[in-house]
Amino acid sequence: MPELLLELFSEEIPARMQAKAADDLRRLVTDKLVAEGLVYEGAKAFATPRRLALTVHGIPARQPDLKTERRGPKVGAPEAAVQGFLKATGLKSLDEAKIQRDPKGDFYIGLIEKPGRDAIDVLAEILPVIIRTFPWPKSMRWGARSGKPGSLSWVRPLHAITATFGLETEEPDVVKFEVDGIETGQTTYGHRFMAPDAISVRRFEDYEAKLKAAKVILDPQARKDIIFADAKELTFAQGFELVEDQVLLDEVSGLVEWPVVMMGSFEAEYLAIPDEVIRATIRNNQKCFVVKDTKTGKLTNKFVLTANIEATDGGKVIVSGNERVIRPRLSDAKFFYETDLKTKLEDRLPKFEQIVFHEKLGTQAARIGRIERLAAEIAPLVGADVAKATRAAHLAKADLLTEVVGEFPEVQGLMGKYYALAQGEDASVAAACEEHYKPQGPTDRVPTDPVSVAVALADKIDTLVGFWAIDEKPTGSKDPYALRRAALGVIRLIAENGLRLSLTKVAASALAGLLVKPADATRLPSDLLAFFADRLKVQLREQGARHDLVDAVFALGGQDDLLMIVRRVEALGKFLESDDGKNLLAGTKRASNILSIEEKKDKRSFDGAPDAALYGLTEEKALAKAIGEVQAEASAAVAKEDFAAAMSAMAKLRPPVDAFFDKVRVNDDDAKVRENRLKLLNEIRSATRAVADFSKIQD
């Protein structure tokens, strides 16, 4: 079957836009093909700095013919309606129409036959529309072409469009169209410097091979593999190790069409700067990889660069040029670092009085004060030294005002640790300056040092309570203050460190430190707790747990100890995987359903203890006895926080519950007996609520 080759050749496309652009091109073209009845076999898109390319194979040579029926007016309808029907269907007379009988009367039916078009004609129609409406995040217009003002909006000036279509065994045809004066053809261009001449291409296999011969690696993944393998080999050969960086690798592969890996160096004196600052300097400014010593794990004074050309001198000029640029960058970084060391962290804090954190929540200085107070309250709850936690909270944000962090925001926190250690702070205080931002995502490391944990919790809870108080909650996909991430961070800090903490009490303490008060301060802790419940569902679901079990535990009310909630959910999940758990859930659900129906019918609830004197059947007595025993045993186990034992106790209810529903008719003719049995069902519901609200659990 025929194959489409499409290439859009332009000036350099920003590396950050290439992957999405290639995917957008594939999606837009293939979606349109399918919409036109041209179902293809496969498609793949590619991007280099100077081109987007797409191959789609297995496209039918022609659209299928379409036959559709169109219902017309009733037999005997006015002439105007009949003529309109004939015109719409293309029929010459009513003799060519069918008559369809209907309960409402007889109607004319017209058969419309639409012959399919050649696929190449369809492509010539859809491709220019896609090019003109391509969804670049940023685009530009440029000068006149052939004396006419340019109308195309594209990421960079577009120079050529290659579009061919045909069978593998035949010479393909050019898909003829033009965009802004650019006519399609079979001509592309190789590497800008090493092979700039025009290249005539036919289909994708030919196109890819000729580009490679012209020093262009079309596939981005192939370029990444070359850069990574060559960089690893080059560093290993000199006894070093490459510091891997996937994000940088993705970017660098989008800057070159023919990657050539080389190694440069800088003066060893710059190694006095923290490794992270060296890496940020070289990475951000020159898009180069850093290298570490395999023995010490520290950075060496080497770096790996990726050129876009095979230099005749072996790359000496290229390496020298990169070294000349990196040297002053490192010199600046060294100056910033040494300048920062001259000022103590606490001496920077007064400047925060002039920096607004949020117009409704005050200055950064006020926020730091709140975090200090909250960290001091949380410290005893997490086993941290109060004085150290207070000190760490006092200094944690100070590095935001340093020169290095101003230049490289990604090292905030980390530089706080370095500066704290340099001025003689306790190791836990220094660690907390870095770690109080963590965890920043589901895969980020969770701090374990108690001081770090106390400050991290205080920072995140102050943020959550503050924005809740001013009603700046996340809505839909919008979360400008990253409150969902903060809540997930609190959950992970508590769960992974095994902490016992009342979120309601901590939130109330944080609220007390705010100058602004919400309209209904009493509701804020419970509203925030519901938000934590939603985040916990997401977290547990990602770990394989069921979200309905979280609902079942939270429905008991007063559940604000996240660690205990997690443990209760885990125990409940294991219990429900067993036969006893499944059958008890079914029995409890049956009891709840019967109760709901009868309570609605009688417009009352069946609370209160059943009357033992009204038990007439052995199964009633056995169930009542089991409920009393299980309820006491489960409650005692829950009080000891032994949820596995509580579940084991609940399992003992299964046999008497099964027997009760097998032998006992709940809606007895005797009204008193019926009421007593409904109260007994309510006892089942109450007994299971010792561990969870089973009505919230999905079957």
N, C-alpha and C positions, 0 to 999 in steps of 0.2 A: 504494500500500500504506500501511497505517497508520503513524503516527509517535507515539513516546513523548516527552513532555516531563516532566522531573522537576527540581524545585528544592527544595533544603533551605536554608531561610532561618533564620539564627541571629544571635547577637551576633558581634562581630568575630573572624574567624579569623586567627591569626598569619600574617604574610606568608610566612614560611619554609615553612609547611605547605601552602600553597594549591595549588601546581602538582602536587605528589604526590597530594594529596587528590583533585583533579579527575581525574587519571589513574587512581587507584584506583577511583573511582566508575565511570568508563567501563569499566574492565577487569572489575570485579566483576559489573556488570549484564550486559554483553555475553557474558561467559563463561557466566553462568547461563542466558541466553536460548538460546545455542547448545546447552547441555546439555539444555534442555527441547525441543529440536527446532525452535526459532524462529530460523532463520537470517536475519539482518538484512542490509541493504545498506550502512549506514554509521552511524557514531556520533561525536559530538564532545562534549567536556566543557569547562566553563568555571568560573572562580572569580573572585569579587570578595571584598572584606573581609567581606561579610555573607551570602554565598550560594555554594553549589555548585550547578551546573546541568548537565543532561545532555539531549541530544537524540539519539534513535536512530530512524532512518527506514528504511523498507522492511521492517518487521516483518510477517510473515503475520498475518492476522486470527485464525487458528486453528492449533493444532498439527496435524500430520498424524496420521491414524489409524495405529496400529501393529498389526502382525500378527506374532506370534512363535509358534514351535513349542516345546512342552515335552515332553521324553521322560519317559514314565511307567514303571510296572513291567512286568515280563514278563507275557505272556498266561498266565493261570492262577495269578497271584500271589495271596497271601492277601487276604482281603476288606478288612482294615485298610489295606493298601497301596493298594488300588484306591480306597477311599473318600477317602484322603488326596490321591490324584492328582486325583480329581474335584473335591474342594474347592479345591485349589490352582489348577486351571484354569478353574473355574466351569462345567464341563460337568455336564449333568443325569444322563447315563448313559454307559456305555461305547459305546453305539451312535453317539454323536457323535464318538468318537475314531477315529483312523486306526490301522492296524497296520503297523508297519515291520519288514521282515525284516532280520536281522542274523546274522552268523556265530555269535553267542552265543545266538541265539533270536529270537523275535518279541516286539516291544515295542509298547505303546500310545503313541501320539503325540497330544497335545492341541493344538489350534490356539487360541491366546489372542488375542482381538481387543480392543485397548484404544483406544477412540475418543478422538480429540484433544479438548482443551479450548479454549475461547476464550482468545486471548492475554491479554485484559484480566484474566481470572481467574488466569492464571499469574503475571502481573505483580503482582497483589494479594497473591499468596502469597510471591513471592521478594523484593520490594522491602523490606518491613519487616524481614526477616531480615538483609538487607545493611546496612540502617541501624543495626540494633541491634548488629551485629558489625563495624562499620566500623573499619579499622585505623589509628586516629589514633596518632601517637607519644606524645602526652599527651592525656588527656581528663579530664572532670570530671563530677560529679553536682551537681544544684542542688535548690532547695527543692521543697516539695510542690506538686502541680498538682491543682486541683479537690478539695482536701482529702486527697489521697492522696500518700504519699511518692513522689518521682520515682525511676524505676528505670533510665532511659536514661543511658548514659555517652557523652558527646559532647564535642567540643573546647571548645565554649562553649554556653550555653543555646540550645536549638533552639526556634524560635517557630512556624514554619509549614512545611507540606509541600505543594507543588504537584505534582500528578501527573495528567496528561491523556493520553488515548490515542484515536486515531481517524484517519479519512481526512482528507486536506487539503480535500476538497470538502464535508465534513459537519461538523456541530458535534461536537467530541470529547467523549468520556465521561470522567468522573473515575475514576481507578483508586482504588477505595475500600479503605482500610485505615487503621489508626491505630497510632501509636507513642507510648507513654507519655502517652496522653490527647490527643495531637495528631492530629486527623483530617485526612485529605487534602482538598484542594479546588482551586480555580482562582484563589486570591487570593495575591498577593505584594505587595511594598512597594518604593517607589522610594528615592531618596536620603534619608538620615536627616533632613536639615535642609531641603533645598530642595523635596522632594516626598515627604513622609512618609505620604501617604494610601494606602489600600489600592487595589490595581489588580487587575482581573479579566482573566485571560489565557486563551487558548484553546490555541494550539499555538506551536511555537518561533518562527516568523517574527513572529507577533503579539506574543509574549512579549518578544523582543529589541527590537522597535520601540517597544513601550510603556515598556520600561525606559529606553531612550535618551531618550524624551520626558520621563521622570521623573528625568532627570539621573543615569543609571547606564550606564556603558560596560561591557557584559558581558564582552567578549573581552579577556583580559589583554594579548595582543599589540597590540591596538588602543590600549590605554591606554599601553603602552610607546612606541608610535610617536608618539602625541600628545605625551607628555612630552619625548621626545628631540627631535622636530622643533621644538616650541615653545621648548625651552631653547636649541637651536642658533640659532634665529632671534632670540631675545631677546638673547643675548650678542653675536651678530654685529652687530645693530643698534646696539650701543653700542661697537663696535670691539674687542670681546674674543673669546675663544674658549673654548668649554666644554671642561672636562677630562672626557673620556668615562669612564664607569665602568659596565660592563655589570652587575656584581653589584649595585651600588647601584640601578641602573635596575630590575632585577628586583624588588628589595625594595620600592622606592617605589611601583611599579605595583600592589603588593599591599596598599598602605596607603590607597589612594584609589579611589573609584568614579567620580568626575567630576574628573579632573586639571586643575588650573589652575596654570600655571607663573608664578612671580614672581621678582624679583631683590631681594636685600638687600645690605647692606654692613656693614663693620666698620672700626674705626680702623686707619689705615695703619701705626701703630706696631707692630702685631702681625706685620707682614710681616718683622720682624727674626727671627722664629722660622723654622726650616727649613720649606720648602714642604710636605714630607711630614707634618710634625707638624700644620700648619694643616689639611691635608686630612683627616688622621685625626681631628682634633678635630671638625671640622664634619660629616664623614661619619658618624662613630660616634654622636655625640650628637644631631644634628639631622636626619640622613638628607638632607643637602643636598649639591649638587654645587659644586665650586669652579671658579673661572674664571681663565684665564691671559691675560697680555698677548700679543697675536700677534707683537709685535716682539721682545720680550725672552725670551719663553717662561717667564717667572716668573709666579707667582701675583699676582693683583690683590686688592684688599680688597673683592671682590664675591663673592656666592654665589647659587646658584639653588635655590629651594625649590619644592616641589609641594604646593599646598593641595588640599583636598577640597571646596571650596565657591567659588561665585562671590560674592565680597563686594560689598556695595552701595557701599562706599567705595573700590573699586578695589584692595582688598587692603592698604591702608595699616596697618590694625591687625594683620593677620596678619604682614606683613613686620616691623613694629615688634616684635611679640612674639618672633619668631625671632631678631631682632637682640639683644633683651634676654637671651635664653638663651645665644646664641653668645658674646657679649662676655665674661661671666665664665669661660666654658670656655676661651676663648683666653687670658684673663688667667692662669688656672691653668697652662695649657701654657707660657706665657711665663715664669712663675715657676719651674716645674719645670726648664725649659731653662736659665735663668740660674743656678739653684741648682746644677745638674749641672756647669756650666762652672767652678764654684769648686773642684771636687775633681778632681785628676788621675786618669786611668784606673788607673794602677798603685797608687794609694793605696786603691782599692776592693778590690784583690785579696785582702788578708788575710781579708775576710769569707767568701771561698769556703772557707776552712778549716772553717767551721761548716755548710756546705751539702753534703749528701750527693748525689752524682750517682746512685749505685746502691749498695745495701747491700753487694754483693759486689765492687764496683769502686772503692769509696772515695769521697772527696770531690771536689767540683768543682776544688779546688786541685790535687789529685793528678792529675786528668785534664788540667788545663791544663799541668802539668809534663810529662806524657807527650806531649802534642801539640807542645810546644816542642822536646823531644828528637827527635821523629820528623820535624818540619818541618826541623830542622837537617840531618838525614840525607838527606831528600828534596831539599832545596834544590839541591845540586850536580847532581843528576840531571835537574833541570828548568830549569837555567840561572838559578837565583835566587841572590841574595846571601844567604849564610848568616846574617849578622848581622841583616839586615832581616827574613828569614823568622822567625828566633828572636824578634825583638822583636814582630813582628806576632802570632805565636802567643801570646806572653805577654799581649798586650793585647786579643786578639780577643773574649774573653768578658766583659770588664769592664763593658760597657754594660748587661749584664743586671741590674746592681745600681743603675742610674740611675733617677731619678724618672720621666723621660719614658717609658722602656721599660716601667717598672712600670705606667704608665697605658695605654700603647699598645704591647702586645707585638709587633705587626706591624712596628714600625720597628726591631726589634733588628738589630744589625749596621750598619744605616744610621746610627743615632745614634753608634755606635762610630766610624764614619768621621768624622762631624762633630766629635766631641769630640777625636779624635786630631789632626785638622787644627788645631783650635783651640789645642791645647797644643804645636803645632810639630813634630809627627811627620812623618817622610818621607812623601811622597805615596803610595808603594807600600805602606808599612806601614798607612796610613790606609785605602787601598782594600781591603787584605786583611781589615781588620776587618769590612767589609761583605760582601765577596765570598767569604769562606771558607765561608759557608753554601750557596753556589751550586755546581752547579745543583740546585734543589729539585724538579725534575720534568722530564719529557721535552721540554717547550717552554721551560723557563727558560734564561736566558742562561748561557753557560759562561765563566768568567773566563779571561783570556789573559795578564794580568800574571804573570810567573814567581813573584813573592812570594805573590800570591793563590793561585796554583795549588798551590804547596808547602804552604801552610797548609790549604787546602781538602782536599787529599789526606790530610794528616796527621790532620785532624779526622775525616774519614769512615773512614779505615782504622783509626784507634784505636777508633772506635765498633764497627766490624765485628769486629775481633779481640777486643775486650773481651767483647762479648756471645757470640761464638763460644766463648770460653774458659770462660764460665760456663754454656754450653749453653742459651742463650736464643735459639735460632734461630727464624726464621719457620716456622710450620706451617700448611699449607693457606692459608686466606684471612686468617689472623691474623698480623699483623706489628706488634706494639705499639710497637716501637722504630724503625720505618721503616727496617729494614736493607736491604730491597730497593731503596728509594729511594737509600740511601747507596751501594750497590754500583753502581747505574746512574749515579750522580754520578761515581764513580771512573772508570767506563768512558768516560763522555763527556769528562771532563777529559783523559784519556789520549789518546783517539782524536781529538778535535777540536783538540787542541794538538800532535798528532804526537809524543807523548812515548815514549821508550824506557825502560821500567821493568820490573824483575823483581818481580812481585807476591809471589812466594814469599819473596824476601829482605826486602822491605819488611814483609810480614806477620810474619816471624820477628823483625825489629827491634821491631815494635810489641808482640809477645808478650813480648819480653825486658824491656820496661818495665812489665809488669803485676806486681803483687804476688801475685795469684791465678794459679795455673797449672792448666791443664786436666789431666785424668788421663793423656791421651796427647798431650803437646805436639808430638810429631813429626808427628802426623796433621793438626794444625790447619791449617797452610798449604795442604795438598793438599785438605782438605775445603772450605776457604774458596774455593780456586781453582775447585772444582766448582760452587760457588754463583755465582761470577763467570761461569762458562761458561753457566749457565742464564740469567742476566740478559743476557749478551751475545746469546744466541739470541733473546730477546725483543726486544732493541734492533735487531738486524739484521733480524729478521722484519718489524718495523714499517717498516724502510727498504726492504723488498722482497726481502731475501736469504733463502735457504733455511736452516732450522735444522739440517738434516742435514749441511750443509757445515761448520758449527761443530763438530759431533760428529766429523766426519772429520778435522778438523785437531787437535782436542784429543786424539783417540785416539792420536796419535803419542807422547804423553807428553812431559813436560818443557816444555810450552808455557805459559809464564806471562808472556810479553810480549804484552800485549793489542793493541798497535799492529800487531805482526807477524802476529798471529792474524787481525786484521781484514783486513789487506792480502792475506794468504794466501787467506782466504775469498773476497775480491773477485776475485782472479785465478782461483781454482778455479771460481767461478760463471761467469765469462766463458768459460773453457775448456769447461765442460760445455754451454754454449749452442751451441758449434760442432759440426759433424758429426764431426770428429776426436775431440773430447771425448766425445760420446755413444757413438761406436763403441768407443773405447778403454775406456770404463766398462763397456760390455756385455762386451767381451773379458775384462777383468779380473774382472768378476763371474763369468763362466763358468769362468775358471781357479780362482777361489776356491771355487766350488761343487764342482767336480770334486775339488779338493784336500780339501775338508771331508769329502766322501763317502768318498774313498779312505783318508784318515787315520783316520776312524772305523772303517772296515772292517779296516785293518791294525793299528789301535791304535798308531800311531806317526806322527811328523811326517817330512816330506821336506825337512829342512834340508840344508845343505851344497851345495857347488858341483857341478854336473853334470859328467860325464866326457865331454869333447869327443870321445874316441875312439869313443863309442857313438852319436854322431850318424850316422844312416844316410840321412837325407833332407836335401835342400837347404833346406827350410823350417825344419828344426831349427837348422841352422847359421846361417841368416840371422837367426832370432829371437835366438839366443845372442849373435851379434855385435851386434845392435841393442840388446839389453839392456845389454851392457857399455858401449857408447858413450853410450846415453841416461842410464844411471845416473851415469856420470862427469859428463856435461854438466849434468844436472839438479841433482846434488849441488853442483857448482861454482856454479850459478846461485842455489841456495838459500843457500849460504854468503855470497854477495854480496847476499842479500835481494832478488834480482831474480826475483820469483815468476812474472811474465809469461814471462820467458825459460825458467824451469823448466817451465812448462806447454807452451811451444813445443817444448822438448826431448821431453817426454812424448808429444807428438803424433806423433813419428817412430816410435813403437812400433806405431801402429795398423796399417800395412800388413803387417809381419811377423807380428803377432798374428793378424790376419784370415787370412793365408795358412796359418799353422800350424794353426788350427782347421779350415780347409777341407781340408787335405791329410794331416794327421797323425792317426793313431789313438793316443790317449794310452795306453789300457790294452792295450798290445801283449801278444802271447802270451809273448814272451820277458820273464821277470821283471826282468832287469837293464835292458832297454830301457824297460820300463814305469816302473821306479823312476827312471831317468834323466830320462824325460820329465816325470814328476811333479815332480822337482827343478827342471826348467826352468820349469814353471808357477809354482813357488814363487818363482823368480827374477823373474817378471813381477810378482807380488804385492809382493816386496821393492823392486823398482825404483820402482813407483808410490808406495810409502810415503815416498819422498823428499819428496813434496809433501803427501800426505794418505793416510788409510786409506780406500781406495775401497770397502771392504766396508761402511762406515757410510753410504754415499751411497745414497739411495733412487732407484729407477729412474724 
